Each structure stands twice: as C-alpha cells, then as structure tokens.
Amino acid sequence: MKSIPRDFLWCAAPVAAGPLRRWLTDRGSLTARLQRHAGGITVKLLFQGRRWPNADEVFLFAGRNSKVIVREVLLLHGATPLVFAHTVFDAASLRGAWRGVSVLGNRPLGAALFADPRIARFPLRQKKLGGGHPLYRRAAAGLKHPPAALWARRSIFTAGKSPILVSEVFLPAVADL
C-alpha cells in the first residue's frame, strides 16, 4: 500500500474539535498519552472475532468477499470509559504479521504497534461520528448520556504487506483530561 485511498472517507484534520483537537492529531501511542494524563489506564476487551467490515472500512479489504477480524476494546480510567478502540484486519494476517494481536486480551494494541520499528503508520484521519455510524453506536452503547456525536480518529498501520486499520472513538470523559 503506497498511499491512502480516496475511500478512506475521513478528513486529514478536524474542522472543529475543541478540547479534543490535540487528542485527534497526536501521532504517538494513544494509550501512552492517556497514561501520562490520567495514569492507571486499563483495557477491557469487548469483542474479538469475525465480522463484516463497516462500509467505510471495505476499501482496505477490496477484492475479498469475506469477514475480517475485529477487535474492540474500551480504554478506562477506573470505571470511566475514555476511548472505544476498533481494530480491523484480514484473518490471514493472524498467521503472519499480526499473529500477536489474537493473544493480546486486555493488553493495549498500541504497546505492540509502537514497539516494533518495522511497523509503518499512515497519516491520521478524523471524523465526527453521528448516531447513524456503527462505531458511534458501539462506542456510545455503554454511556449513560451519550452525546449527539463523538469525535474519532483512524490510521492504517502496515507490517510488510499486511494492513491493519485502527479507529479510536473519544468518549466525553477524555475532554476533562
């Protein structure tokens, strides 16, 4: 993969994200940044298994008419959810470049991604997700008072020829950090 496809559908920079702008544009490990700001971050595995990719994820798996592997977690400070993370990759990658992802459990993916210098990251993209977006619905499912929209960012990481798509949805409590 040499460039970001047009189907990526998300913006290169947030138009108006207020206090979340720095969170959306920081290219480092989100988990590490949360640790620096809040400390005591834990990862709660919500789902890991096969699903069809979302409509704005299909571009990465073009030509494959099959389900992908999806991993969804919450990053928490105590009992407070801060970020909903959604990772998508081809099942064949579990036998190759991303084989370690299947055994992460409640450990953060970011630690593995940023520890390996062979992993390349494409530029971040951002989007304000409304209630109709499947990532909004899954991220807001555990919130007592979900807002009308949530900001998210996503990036493609590659290890060799195997891409992985990581989307991170920022929940309201992040704005207080």
CNS distance restraints for C-alpha pairs under 8 A (distance, minus, plus):
assign (resid   1 and name CA) (resid 161 and name CA) 7.11 0.50 0.50
assign (resid   4 and name CA) (resid   8 and name CA) 6.92 0.50 0.50
assign (resid   4 and name CA) (resid 122 and name CA) 7.43 0.50 0.50
assign (resid   5 and name CA) (resid  59 and name CA) 7.57 0.50 0.50
assign (resid   7 and name CA) (resid  56 and name CA) 7.05 0.50 0.50
assign (resid   7 and name CA) (resid  59 and name CA) 6.04 0.50 0.50
assign (resid   8 and name CA) (resid  56 and name CA) 6.62 0.50 0.50
assign (resid   8 and name CA) (resid  57 and name CA) 7.39 0.50 0.50
assign (resid   8 and name CA) (resid  59 and name CA) 7.17 0.50 0.50
assign (resid   9 and name CA) (resid  56 and name CA) 6.68 0.50 0.50
assign (resid  10 and name CA) (resid 125 and name CA) 5.36 0.50 0.50
assign (resid  10 and name CA) (resid 126 and name CA) 5.48 0.50 0.50
assign (resid  10 and name CA) (resid 127 and name CA) 5.49 0.50 0.50
assign (resid  11 and name CA) (resid 125 and name CA) 5.17 0.50 0.50
assign (resid  11 and name CA) (resid 126 and name CA) 5.17 0.50 0.50
assign (resid  11 and name CA) (resid 127 and name CA) 6.23 0.50 0.50
assign (resid  12 and name CA) (resid 123 and name CA) 7.73 0.50 0.50
assign (resid  12 and name CA) (resid 124 and name CA) 6.59 0.50 0.50
assign (resid  12 and name CA) (resid 125 and name CA) 4.73 0.50 0.50
assign (resid  12 and name CA) (resid 126 and name CA) 6.32 0.50 0.50
assign (resid  13 and name CA) (resid  25 and name CA) 7.38 0.50 0.50
assign (resid  13 and name CA) (resid 125 and name CA) 6.55 0.50 0.50
assign (resid  13 and name CA) (resid 126 and name CA) 6.15 0.50 0.50
assign (resid  14 and name CA) (resid  21 and name CA) 6.91 0.50 0.50
assign (resid  14 and name CA) (resid  24 and name CA) 7.62 0.50 0.50
assign (resid  14 and name CA) (resid 126 and name CA) 5.82 0.50 0.50
assign (resid  14 and name CA) (resid 127 and name CA) 6.86 0.50 0.50
assign (resid  16 and name CA) (resid  21 and name CA) 7.54 0.50 0.50
assign (resid  17 and name CA) (resid  21 and name CA) 4.99 0.50 0.50
assign (resid  17 and name CA) (resid 151 and name CA) 7.33 0.50 0.50
assign (resid  19 and name CA) (resid 175 and name CA) 5.79 0.50 0.50
assign (resid  20 and name CA) (resid  24 and name CA) 6.13 0.50 0.50
assign (resid  20 and name CA) (resid 151 and name CA) 7.76 0.50 0.50
assign (resid  20 and name CA) (resid 174 and name CA) 7.63 0.50 0.50
assign (resid  20 and name CA) (resid 175 and name CA) 6.10 0.50 0.50
assign (resid  21 and name CA) (resid  25 and name CA) 6.29 0.50 0.50
assign (resid  22 and name CA) (resid  26 and name CA) 5.94 0.50 0.50
assign (resid  23 and name CA) (resid  30 and name CA) 7.89 0.50 0.50
assign (resid  24 and name CA) (resid 126 and name CA) 6.77 0.50 0.50
assign (resid  24 and name CA) (resid 151 and name CA) 7.98 0.50 0.50
assign (resid  24 and name CA) (resid 152 and name CA) 7.09 0.50 0.50
assign (resid  24 and name CA) (resid 153 and name CA) 5.87 0.50 0.50
assign (resid  25 and name CA) (resid 124 and name CA) 6.96 0.50 0.50
assign (resid  26 and name CA) (resid  30 and name CA) 7.85 0.50 0.50
assign (resid  27 and name CA) (resid 124 and name CA) 7.25 0.50 0.50
assign (resid  28 and name CA) (resid  32 and name CA) 7.82 0.50 0.50
assign (resid  28 and name CA) (resid  33 and name CA) 7.54 0.50 0.50
assign (resid  28 and name CA) (resid 114 and name CA) 7.95 0.50 0.50
assign (resid  29 and name CA) (resid  33 and name CA) 6.32 0.50 0.50
assign (resid  29 and name CA) (resid 110 and name CA) 5.68 0.50 0.50
assign (resid  29 and name CA) (resid 111 and name CA) 7.43 0.50 0.50
assign (resid  29 and name CA) (resid 114 and name CA) 6.73 0.50 0.50
assign (resid  30 and name CA) (resid  34 and name CA) 6.12 0.50 0.50
assign (resid  30 and name CA) (resid 110 and name CA) 7.10 0.50 0.50
assign (resid  31 and name CA) (resid  35 and name CA) 6.18 0.50 0.50
assign (resid  31 and name CA) (resid  41 and name CA) 7.52 0.50 0.50
assign (resid  31 and name CA) (resid  75 and name CA) 7.73 0.50 0.50
assign (resid  31 and name CA) (resid 108 and name CA) 7.12 0.50 0.50
assign (resid  31 and name CA) (resid 110 and name CA) 6.41 0.50 0.50
assign (resid  31 and name CA) (resid 111 and name CA) 7.77 0.50 0.50
assign (resid  32 and name CA) (resid  36 and name CA) 6.33 0.50 0.50
assign (resid  33 and name CA) (resid  37 and name CA) 6.33 0.50 0.50
assign (resid  34 and name CA) (resid  38 and name CA) 5.70 0.50 0.50
assign (resid  34 and name CA) (resid  39 and name CA) 6.79 0.50 0.50
assign (resid  34 and name CA) (resid  41 and name CA) 6.95 0.50 0.50
assign (resid  35 and name CA) (resid  39 and name CA) 4.15 0.50 0.50
assign (resid  35 and name CA) (resid  40 and name CA) 6.36 0.50 0.50
assign (resid  35 and name CA) (resid  41 and name CA) 5.87 0.50 0.50
assign (resid  37 and name CA) (resid 177 and name CA) 6.19 0.50 0.50
assign (resid  38 and name CA) (resid  77 and name CA) 6.98 0.50 0.50
assign (resid  38 and name CA) (resid 177 and name CA) 6.73 0.50 0.50
assign (resid  39 and name CA) (resid  77 and name CA) 7.44 0.50 0.50
assign (resid  40 and name CA) (resid  77 and name CA) 6.04 0.50 0.50
assign (resid  40 and name CA) (resid  78 and name CA) 7.16 0.50 0.50
assign (resid  41 and name CA) (resid  75 and name CA) 6.49 0.50 0.50
assign (resid  41 and name CA) (resid  76 and name CA) 5.49 0.50 0.50
assign (resid  41 and name CA) (resid  77 and name CA) 4.94 0.50 0.50
assign (resid  41 and name CA) (resid  78 and name CA) 7.26 0.50 0.50
assign (resid  42 and name CA) (resid  75 and name CA) 5.78 0.50 0.50
assign (resid  42 and name CA) (resid  76 and name CA) 5.22 0.50 0.50
assign (resid  42 and name CA) (resid  77 and name CA) 6.52 0.50 0.50
assign (resid  42 and name CA) (resid  78 and name CA) 7.52 0.50 0.50
assign (resid  42 and name CA) (resid 106 and name CA) 7.66 0.50 0.50
assign (resid  42 and name CA) (resid 107 and name CA) 7.94 0.50 0.50
assign (resid  43 and name CA) (resid  73 and name CA) 6.44 0.50 0.50
assign (resid  43 and name CA) (resid  74 and name CA) 5.77 0.50 0.50
assign (resid  43 and name CA) (resid  75 and name CA) 4.81 0.50 0.50
assign (resid  43 and name CA) (resid  76 and name CA) 6.28 0.50 0.50
assign (resid  43 and name CA) (resid 106 and name CA) 5.05 0.50 0.50
assign (resid  43 and name CA) (resid 107 and name CA) 6.05 0.50 0.50
assign (resid  43 and name CA) (resid 108 and name CA) 6.27 0.50 0.50
assign (resid  44 and name CA) (resid  73 and name CA) 5.38 0.50 0.50
assign (resid  44 and name CA) (resid  74 and name CA) 5.17 0.50 0.50
assign (resid  44 and name CA) (resid  75 and name CA) 6.55 0.50 0.50
assign (resid  44 and name CA) (resid  76 and name CA) 7.46 0.50 0.50
assign (resid  44 and name CA) (resid 106 and name CA) 5.47 0.50 0.50
assign (resid  45 and name CA) (resid  71 and name CA) 7.80 0.50 0.50
assign (resid  45 and name CA) (resid  72 and name CA) 6.30 0.50 0.50
assign (resid  45 and name CA) (resid  73 and name CA) 4.49 0.50 0.50
assign (resid  45 and name CA) (resid  74 and name CA) 6.69 0.50 0.50
assign (resid  45 and name CA) (resid 105 and name CA) 6.30 0.50 0.50
assign (resid  45 and name CA) (resid 106 and name CA) 5.50 0.50 0.50
assign (resid  46 and name CA) (resid  71 and name CA) 7.77 0.50 0.50
assign (resid  46 and name CA) (resid  72 and name CA) 5.45 0.50 0.50
assign (resid  46 and name CA) (resid  73 and name CA) 5.12 0.50 0.50
assign (resid  46 and name CA) (resid  74 and name CA) 7.10 0.50 0.50
assign (resid  47 and name CA) (resid  70 and name CA) 7.38 0.50 0.50
assign (resid  47 and name CA) (resid  71 and name CA) 5.63 0.50 0.50
assign (resid  47 and name CA) (resid  72 and name CA) 5.08 0.50 0.50
assign (resid  47 and name CA) (resid  73 and name CA) 6.98 0.50 0.50
assign (resid  48 and name CA) (resid  69 and name CA) 7.10 0.50 0.50
assign (resid  48 and name CA) (resid  70 and name CA) 5.52 0.50 0.50
assign (resid  48 and name CA) (resid  71 and name CA) 4.30 0.50 0.50
assign (resid  48 and name CA) (resid  72 and name CA) 6.36 0.50 0.50
assign (resid  49 and name CA) (resid  69 and name CA) 5.37 0.50 0.50
assign (resid  49 and name CA) (resid  70 and name CA) 5.57 0.50 0.50
assign (resid  49 and name CA) (resid  71 and name CA) 6.75 0.50 0.50
assign (resid  50 and name CA) (resid  67 and name CA) 5.76 0.50 0.50
assign (resid  50 and name CA) (resid  68 and name CA) 5.40 0.50 0.50
assign (resid  50 and name CA) (resid  69 and name CA) 4.62 0.50 0.50
assign (resid  50 and name CA) (resid  70 and name CA) 6.06 0.50 0.50
assign (resid  51 and name CA) (resid  67 and name CA) 5.05 0.50 0.50
assign (resid  51 and name CA) (resid  68 and name CA) 5.59 0.50 0.50
assign (resid  51 and name CA) (resid  69 and name CA) 6.39 0.50 0.50
assign (resid  51 and name CA) (resid  70 and name CA) 6.45 0.50 0.50
assign (resid  52 and name CA) (resid  66 and name CA) 7.04 0.50 0.50
assign (resid  52 and name CA) (resid  67 and name CA) 4.52 0.50 0.50
assign (resid  52 and name CA) (resid  68 and name CA) 5.99 0.50 0.50
assign (resid  53 and name CA) (resid  57 and name CA) 5.67 0.50 0.50
assign (resid  53 and name CA) (resid  58 and name CA) 5.77 0.50 0.50
assign (resid  53 and name CA) (resid  67 and name CA) 6.78 0.50 0.50
assign (resid  53 and name CA) (resid  68 and name CA) 6.32 0.50 0.50
assign (resid  53 and name CA) (resid  88 and name CA) 7.49 0.50 0.50
assign (resid  54 and name CA) (resid  58 and name CA) 6.47 0.50 0.50
assign (resid  54 and name CA) (resid 134 and name CA) 7.32 0.50 0.50
assign (resid  57 and name CA) (resid  61 and name CA) 7.56 0.50 0.50
assign (resid  57 and name CA) (resid 165 and name CA) 7.94 0.50 0.50
assign (resid  58 and name CA) (resid  62 and name CA) 6.16 0.50 0.50
assign (resid  60 and name CA) (resid 163 and name CA) 7.59 0.50 0.50
assign (resid  61 and name CA) (resid  90 and name CA) 7.33 0.50 0.50
assign (resid  67 and name CA) (resid  91 and name CA) 7.99 0.50 0.50
assign (resid  68 and name CA) (resid  88 and name CA) 6.64 0.50 0.50
assign (resid  68 and name CA) (resid  89 and name CA) 5.87 0.50 0.50
assign (resid  68 and name CA) (resid  90 and name CA) 5.06 0.50 0.50
assign (resid  68 and name CA) (resid  91 and name CA) 5.72 0.50 0.50
assign (resid  69 and name CA) (resid  88 and name CA) 5.72 0.50 0.50
assign (resid  69 and name CA) (resid  89 and name CA) 5.41 0.50 0.50
assign (resid  69 and name CA) (resid  90 and name CA) 6.02 0.50 0.50
assign (resid  69 and name CA) (resid  91 and name CA) 5.55 0.50 0.50
assign (resid  70 and name CA) (resid  86 and name CA) 6.96 0.50 0.50
assign (resid  70 and name CA) (resid  87 and name CA) 5.58 0.50 0.50
assign (resid  70 and name CA) (resid  88 and name CA) 4.70 0.50 0.50
assign (resid  70 and name CA) (resid  89 and name CA) 6.80 0.50 0.50
assign (resid  71 and name CA) (resid  85 and name CA) 7.98 0.50 0.50
assign (resid  71 and name CA) (resid  86 and name CA) 5.82 0.50 0.50
assign (resid  71 and name CA) (resid  87 and name CA) 5.09 0.50 0.50
assign (resid  71 and name CA) (resid  88 and name CA) 6.64 0.50 0.50
assign (resid  72 and name CA) (resid  84 and name CA) 7.19 0.50 0.50
assign (resid  72 and name CA) (resid  85 and name CA) 5.56 0.50 0.50
assign (resid  72 and name CA) (resid  86 and name CA) 4.57 0.50 0.50
assign (resid  72 and name CA) (resid  87 and name CA) 6.40 0.50 0.50
assign (resid  73 and name CA) (resid  84 and name CA) 5.89 0.50 0.50
assign (resid  73 and name CA) (resid  85 and name CA) 5.28 0.50 0.50
assign (resid  73 and name CA) (resid  86 and name CA) 6.78 0.50 0.50
assign (resid  74 and name CA) (resid  81 and name CA) 6.34 0.50 0.50
assign (resid  74 and name CA) (resid  82 and name CA) 7.25 0.50 0.50
assign (resid  74 and name CA) (resid  83 and name CA) 5.71 0.50 0.50
assign (resid  74 and name CA) (resid  84 and name CA) 4.64 0.50 0.50
assign (resid  74 and name CA) (resid  85 and name CA) 6.22 0.50 0.50
assign (resid  75 and name CA) (resid  81 and name CA) 6.02 0.50 0.50
assign (resid  75 and name CA) (resid  82 and name CA) 5.64 0.50 0.50
assign (resid  75 and name CA) (resid  83 and name CA) 5.10 0.50 0.50
assign (resid  75 and name CA) (resid  84 and name CA) 6.44 0.50 0.50
assign (resid  75 and name CA) (resid  85 and name CA) 7.59 0.50 0.50
assign (resid  76 and name CA) (resid  80 and name CA) 5.38 0.50 0.50
assign (resid  76 and name CA) (resid  81 and name CA) 4.44 0.50 0.50
assign (resid  76 and name CA) (resid  82 and name CA) 5.47 0.50 0.50
assign (resid  76 and name CA) (resid  83 and name CA) 7.21 0.50 0.50
assign (resid  77 and name CA) (resid  81 and name CA) 6.51 0.50 0.50
assign (resid  77 and name CA) (resid  82 and name CA) 6.91 0.50 0.50
assign (resid  80 and name CA) (resid 173 and name CA) 7.34 0.50 0.50
assign (resid  81 and name CA) (resid 171 and name CA) 6.87 0.50 0.50
assign (resid  81 and name CA) (resid 173 and name CA) 7.13 0.50 0.50
assign (resid  82 and name CA) (resid 170 and name CA) 6.34 0.50 0.50
assign (resid  82 and name CA) (resid 171 and name CA) 5.14 0.50 0.50
assign (resid  82 and name CA) (resid 172 and name CA) 7.11 0.50 0.50
assign (resid  82 and name CA) (resid 173 and name CA) 5.62 0.50 0.50
assign (resid  82 and name CA) (resid 174 and name CA) 5.35 0.50 0.50
assign (resid  83 and name CA) (resid 168 and name CA) 6.44 0.50 0.50
assign (resid  83 and name CA) (resid 169 and name CA) 5.55 0.50 0.50
assign (resid  83 and name CA) (resid 170 and name CA) 4.74 0.50 0.50
assign (resid  83 and name CA) (resid 171 and name CA) 5.41 0.50 0.50
assign (resid  83 and name CA) (resid 174 and name CA) 7.53 0.50 0.50
assign (resid  84 and name CA) (resid 139 and name CA) 5.45 0.50 0.50
assign (resid  84 and name CA) (resid 168 and name CA) 5.76 0.50 0.50
assign (resid  84 and name CA) (resid 169 and name CA) 5.02 0.50 0.50
assign (resid  84 and name CA) (resid 170 and name CA) 6.61 0.50 0.50
assign (resid  84 and name CA) (resid 171 and name CA) 7.22 0.50 0.50
assign (resid  85 and name CA) (resid 166 and name CA) 7.15 0.50 0.50
assign (resid  85 and name CA) (resid 167 and name CA) 5.75 0.50 0.50
assign (resid  85 and name CA) (resid 168 and name CA) 4.41 0.50 0.50
assign (resid  85 and name CA) (resid 169 and name CA) 6.22 0.50 0.50
assign (resid  86 and name CA) (resid 135 and name CA) 7.85 0.50 0.50
assign (resid  86 and name CA) (resid 166 and name CA) 5.87 0.50 0.50
assign (resid  86 and name CA) (resid 167 and name CA) 5.08 0.50 0.50
assign (resid  86 and name CA) (resid 168 and name CA) 6.29 0.50 0.50
assign (resid  87 and name CA) (resid 164 and name CA) 7.00 0.50 0.50
assign (resid  87 and name CA) (resid 165 and name CA) 5.58 0.50 0.50
assign (resid  87 and name CA) (resid 166 and name CA) 4.45 0.50 0.50
assign (resid  87 and name CA) (resid 167 and name CA) 6.23 0.50 0.50
assign (resid  88 and name CA) (resid 164 and name CA) 5.82 0.50 0.50
assign (resid  88 and name CA) (resid 165 and name CA) 5.13 0.50 0.50
assign (resid  88 and name CA) (resid 166 and name CA) 6.57 0.50 0.50
assign (resid  89 and name CA) (resid  93 and name CA) 7.01 0.50 0.50
assign (resid  89 and name CA) (resid 163 and name CA) 6.64 0.50 0.50
assign (resid  89 and name CA) (resid 164 and name CA) 4.78 0.50 0.50
assign (resid  89 and name CA) (resid 165 and name CA) 6.48 0.50 0.50
assign (resid  90 and name CA) (resid  94 and name CA) 7.69 0.50 0.50
assign (resid  90 and name CA) (resid 162 and name CA) 7.92 0.50 0.50
assign (resid  90 and name CA) (resid 163 and name CA) 7.93 0.50 0.50
assign (resid  90 and name CA) (resid 164 and name CA) 7.73 0.50 0.50
assign (resid  91 and name CA) (resid  95 and name CA) 7.96 0.50 0.50
assign (resid  92 and name CA) (resid  96 and name CA) 7.01 0.50 0.50
assign (resid  93 and name CA) (resid  97 and name CA) 5.68 0.50 0.50
assign (resid  93 and name CA) (resid  98 and name CA) 5.34 0.50 0.50
assign (resid  93 and name CA) (resid  99 and name CA) 6.50 0.50 0.50
assign (resid  93 and name CA) (resid 162 and name CA) 6.45 0.50 0.50
assign (resid  94 and name CA) (resid  98 and name CA) 5.19 0.50 0.50
assign (resid  94 and name CA) (resid  99 and name CA) 4.02 0.50 0.50
assign (resid  94 and name CA) (resid 100 and name CA) 7.44 0.50 0.50
assign (resid  94 and name CA) (resid 101 and name CA) 7.40 0.50 0.50
assign (resid  94 and name CA) (resid 102 and name CA) 7.01 0.50 0.50
assign (resid  95 and name CA) (resid  99 and name CA) 5.37 0.50 0.50
assign (resid  97 and name CA) (resid 159 and name CA) 5.85 0.50 0.50
assign (resid  97 and name CA) (resid 160 and name CA) 7.24 0.50 0.50
assign (resid  97 and name CA) (resid 162 and name CA) 6.57 0.50 0.50
assign (resid  98 and name CA) (resid 102 and name CA) 7.93 0.50 0.50
assign (resid  98 and name CA) (resid 159 and name CA) 7.77 0.50 0.50
assign (resid  98 and name CA) (resid 162 and name CA) 7.94 0.50 0.50
assign (resid 100 and name CA) (resid 104 and name CA) 6.73 0.50 0.50
assign (resid 101 and name CA) (resid 109 and name CA) 7.20 0.50 0.50
assign (resid 104 and name CA) (resid 108 and name CA) 7.13 0.50 0.50
assign (resid 104 and name CA) (resid 109 and name CA) 7.14 0.50 0.50
assign (resid 108 and name CA) (resid 112 and name CA) 7.51 0.50 0.50
assign (resid 109 and name CA) (resid 113 and name CA) 6.31 0.50 0.50
assign (resid 110 and name CA) (resid 114 and name CA) 5.96 0.50 0.50
assign (resid 111 and name CA) (resid 115 and name CA) 6.02 0.50 0.50
assign (resid 112 and name CA) (resid 116 and name CA) 6.66 0.50 0.50
assign (resid 113 and name CA) (resid 119 and name CA) 6.66 0.50 0.50
assign (resid 114 and name CA) (resid 119 and name CA) 7.62 0.50 0.50
assign (resid 118 and name CA) (resid 159 and name CA) 6.42 0.50 0.50
assign (resid 118 and name CA) (resid 160 and name CA) 7.89 0.50 0.50
assign (resid 119 and name CA) (resid 157 and name CA) 6.55 0.50 0.50
assign (resid 119 and name CA) (resid 158 and name CA) 5.59 0.50 0.50
assign (resid 119 and name CA) (resid 159 and name CA) 4.86 0.50 0.50
assign (resid 119 and name CA) (resid 160 and name CA) 7.73 0.50 0.50
assign (resid 120 and name CA) (resid 157 and name CA) 5.52 0.50 0.50
assign (resid 120 and name CA) (resid 158 and name CA) 5.24 0.50 0.50
assign (resid 120 and name CA) (resid 159 and name CA) 6.65 0.50 0.50
assign (resid 121 and name CA) (resid 155 and name CA) 6.95 0.50 0.50
assign (resid 121 and name CA) (resid 156 and name CA) 5.95 0.50 0.50
assign (resid 121 and name CA) (resid 157 and name CA) 4.44 0.50 0.50
assign (resid 121 and name CA) (resid 158 and name CA) 6.52 0.50 0.50
assign (resid 122 and name CA) (resid 155 and name CA) 6.03 0.50 0.50
assign (resid 122 and name CA) (resid 156 and name CA) 5.36 0.50 0.50
assign (resid 122 and name CA) (resid 157 and name CA) 6.22 0.50 0.50
assign (resid 123 and name CA) (resid 155 and name CA) 6.24 0.50 0.50
assign (resid 123 and name CA) (resid 156 and name CA) 7.62 0.50 0.50
assign (resid 124 and name CA) (resid 153 and name CA) 6.54 0.50 0.50
assign (resid 124 and name CA) (resid 154 and name CA) 5.70 0.50 0.50
assign (resid 124 and name CA) (resid 155 and name CA) 4.90 0.50 0.50
assign (resid 124 and name CA) (resid 156 and name CA) 7.96 0.50 0.50
assign (resid 125 and name CA) (resid 153 and name CA) 5.45 0.50 0.50
assign (resid 125 and name CA) (resid 154 and name CA) 5.35 0.50 0.50
assign (resid 125 and name CA) (resid 155 and name CA) 6.38 0.50 0.50
assign (resid 126 and name CA) (resid 151 and name CA) 7.28 0.50 0.50
assign (resid 126 and name CA) (resid 152 and name CA) 5.64 0.50 0.50
assign (resid 126 and name CA) (resid 153 and name CA) 4.21 0.50 0.50
assign (resid 126 and name CA) (resid 154 and name CA) 6.41 0.50 0.50
assign (resid 127 and name CA) (resid 151 and name CA) 5.88 0.50 0.50
assign (resid 127 and name CA) (resid 152 and name CA) 5.44 0.50 0.50
assign (resid 127 and name CA) (resid 153 and name CA) 6.34 0.50 0.50
assign (resid 128 and name CA) (resid 149 and name CA) 6.36 0.50 0.50
assign (resid 128 and name CA) (resid 150 and name CA) 5.67 0.50 0.50
assign (resid 128 and name CA) (resid 151 and name CA) 4.41 0.50 0.50
assign (resid 128 and name CA) (resid 152 and name CA) 6.25 0.50 0.50
assign (resid 129 and name CA) (resid 133 and name CA) 6.13 0.50 0.50
assign (resid 129 and name CA) (resid 135 and name CA) 7.67 0.50 0.50
assign (resid 129 and name CA) (resid 136 and name CA) 5.89 0.50 0.50
assign (resid 129 and name CA) (resid 149 and name CA) 5.37 0.50 0.50
assign (resid 129 and name CA) (resid 150 and name CA) 5.19 0.50 0.50
assign (resid 129 and name CA) (resid 151 and name CA) 5.95 0.50 0.50
assign (resid 129 and name CA) (resid 152 and name CA) 6.91 0.50 0.50
assign (resid 130 and name CA) (resid 136 and name CA) 6.40 0.50 0.50
assign (resid 130 and name CA) (resid 148 and name CA) 6.43 0.50 0.50
assign (resid 130 and name CA) (resid 149 and name CA) 4.59 0.50 0.50
assign (resid 130 and name CA) (resid 150 and name CA) 6.74 0.50 0.50
assign (resid 131 and name CA) (resid 136 and name CA) 5.79 0.50 0.50
assign (resid 131 and name CA) (resid 137 and name CA) 6.17 0.50 0.50
assign (resid 131 and name CA) (resid 148 and name CA) 6.68 0.50 0.50
assign (resid 131 and name CA) (resid 149 and name CA) 6.53 0.50 0.50
assign (resid 132 and name CA) (resid 136 and name CA) 7.23 0.50 0.50
assign (resid 132 and name CA) (resid 137 and name CA) 7.23 0.50 0.50
assign (resid 133 and name CA) (resid 137 and name CA) 6.46 0.50 0.50
assign (resid 134 and name CA) (resid 138 and name CA) 6.31 0.50 0.50
assign (resid 135 and name CA) (resid 139 and name CA) 5.92 0.50 0.50
assign (resid 135 and name CA) (resid 169 and name CA) 7.58 0.50 0.50
assign (resid 136 and name CA) (resid 140 and name CA) 5.83 0.50 0.50
assign (resid 136 and name CA) (resid 149 and name CA) 7.49 0.50 0.50
assign (resid 136 and name CA) (resid 150 and name CA) 6.69 0.50 0.50
assign (resid 136 and name CA) (resid 169 and name CA) 7.60 0.50 0.50
assign (resid 137 and name CA) (resid 141 and name CA) 5.93 0.50 0.50
assign (resid 139 and name CA) (resid 169 and name CA) 6.80 0.50 0.50
assign (resid 139 and name CA) (resid 171 and name CA) 7.63 0.50 0.50
assign (resid 140 and name CA) (resid 146 and name CA) 5.68 0.50 0.50
assign (resid 140 and name CA) (resid 171 and name CA) 7.82 0.50 0.50
assign (resid 141 and name CA) (resid 146 and name CA) 7.98 0.50 0.50
assign (resid 147 and name CA) (resid 172 and name CA) 7.81 0.50 0.50
assign (resid 150 and name CA) (resid 169 and name CA) 6.76 0.50 0.50
assign (resid 150 and name CA) (resid 170 and name CA) 6.44 0.50 0.50
assign (resid 150 and name CA) (resid 171 and name CA) 6.72 0.50 0.50
assign (resid 150 and name CA) (resid 172 and name CA) 7.89 0.50 0.50
assign (resid 151 and name CA) (resid 169 and name CA) 6.01 0.50 0.50
assign (resid 151 and name CA) (resid 170 and name CA) 5.72 0.50 0.50
assign (resid 151 and name CA) (resid 171 and name CA) 7.91 0.50 0.50
assign (resid 152 and name CA) (resid 167 and name CA) 6.86 0.50 0.50
assign (resid 152 and name CA) (resid 168 and name CA) 5.43 0.50 0.50
assign (resid 152 and name CA) (resid 169 and name CA) 4.15 0.50 0.50
assign (resid 152 and name CA) (resid 170 and name CA) 5.81 0.50 0.50
assign (resid 153 and name CA) (resid 167 and name CA) 5.66 0.50 0.50
assign (resid 153 and name CA) (resid 168 and name CA) 5.39 0.50 0.50
assign (resid 153 and name CA) (resid 169 and name CA) 6.61 0.50 0.50
assign (resid 154 and name CA) (resid 165 and name CA) 7.05 0.50 0.50
assign (resid 154 and name CA) (resid 166 and name CA) 5.40 0.50 0.50
assign (resid 154 and name CA) (resid 167 and name CA) 4.08 0.50 0.50
assign (resid 154 and name CA) (resid 168 and name CA) 6.15 0.50 0.50
assign (resid 155 and name CA) (resid 165 and name CA) 5.92 0.50 0.50
assign (resid 155 and name CA) (resid 166 and name CA) 5.50 0.50 0.50
assign (resid 155 and name CA) (resid 167 and name CA) 6.65 0.50 0.50
assign (resid 156 and name CA) (resid 163 and name CA) 6.45 0.50 0.50
assign (resid 156 and name CA) (resid 164 and name CA) 5.66 0.50 0.50
assign (resid 156 and name CA) (resid 165 and name CA) 4.60 0.50 0.50
assign (resid 156 and name CA) (resid 166 and name CA) 6.33 0.50 0.50
assign (resid 157 and name CA) (resid 163 and name CA) 5.67 0.50 0.50
assign (resid 157 and name CA) (resid 164 and name CA) 5.27 0.50 0.50
assign (resid 157 and name CA) (resid 165 and name CA) 6.44 0.50 0.50
assign (resid 157 and name CA) (resid 166 and name CA) 7.67 0.50 0.50
assign (resid 158 and name CA) (resid 162 and name CA) 5.53 0.50 0.50
assign (resid 158 and name CA) (resid 163 and name CA) 4.40 0.50 0.50
assign (resid 158 and name CA) (resid 164 and name CA) 6.23 0.50 0.50
assign (resid 159 and name CA) (resid 163 and name CA) 6.63 0.50 0.50
assign (resid 170 and name CA) (resid 174 and name CA) 6.51 0.50 0.50
assign (resid 172 and name CA) (resid 176 and name CA) 7.89 0.50 0.50
assign (resid 173 and name CA) (resid 177 and name CA) 7.40 0.50 0.50
